[in-house]
Amino acid sequence: MLSLTVKAGDYITIGDNVVIQMLKVGDVCRVAIDAPREMAIERAKVHEQRAETPECIRRLREKYGN
């Protein structure tokens, strides 16, 4: 897993067709995701209601206590 520190306005690319941009940092982070329509993008609570928590997220929660 890659962990990055980003500032408002910074963006991250994944492959050639996914861009994640940090719009605002404060009490709540705002991100914009530009990805192909056929790619599923879900909030954690929605994903975890229908599927198991991903292993990488379980490791992070164990390490940082979230």
N, C-alpha and C positions, 0 to 999 in steps of 0.2 A: 504494500500500500504506500502511496506517495502522500505525504502531508505537506501542505504549503501554507505559508502566511501570505495573505493577499490584502491589498488596499482597495478602497472603493474605486471603481473604474478599471481595475485589473481584470484580465480574463485568462482563462485556461482553455486550451484546445485538447480534444481527445480524438485522435485520428484526423481524418480530413473533413469530417462533417459534423462534429459536435463542438460547440463553444459554450463555456460557462463563464458568465461575467458577474462580478460582485458589484451590486448597485449601491448598497448602503451598509454601513456597519454601525451598530449601536446595540441596544438591548436585543434587537431582532435583526438577523442578517437577511438581506434581500439579494436573491440571485436570479439572473435571467439565464435560461437554458435554451439554446438553439440546437435542435437535433432533428433527424428525420422523423416524420410523423409516425412511422411504424415502430419506432423505438419507445418502449414503455418507460415512463418516468413517474415515480411514485414517491410521496412523502414516506418517511420511515413508519409512522403509525399505520398508514394504509397498507404498506407492504407487510408489516409484521402481523396484521390482522388476518391476512390470507396465506402467509408463508412464514417460515422460520427466519429468525434474525440471521443475516449473513455472518459467516465465521469472522471476517475481518472486523466487523462492528462489535462482535462479542469480545474479541481480543482488546480492542480499544477501550471498551467499557470496563473491562477488568483492569487495564493499565491505568486509566484516568478516572475511573469511578463515575461515569455518566450512566 
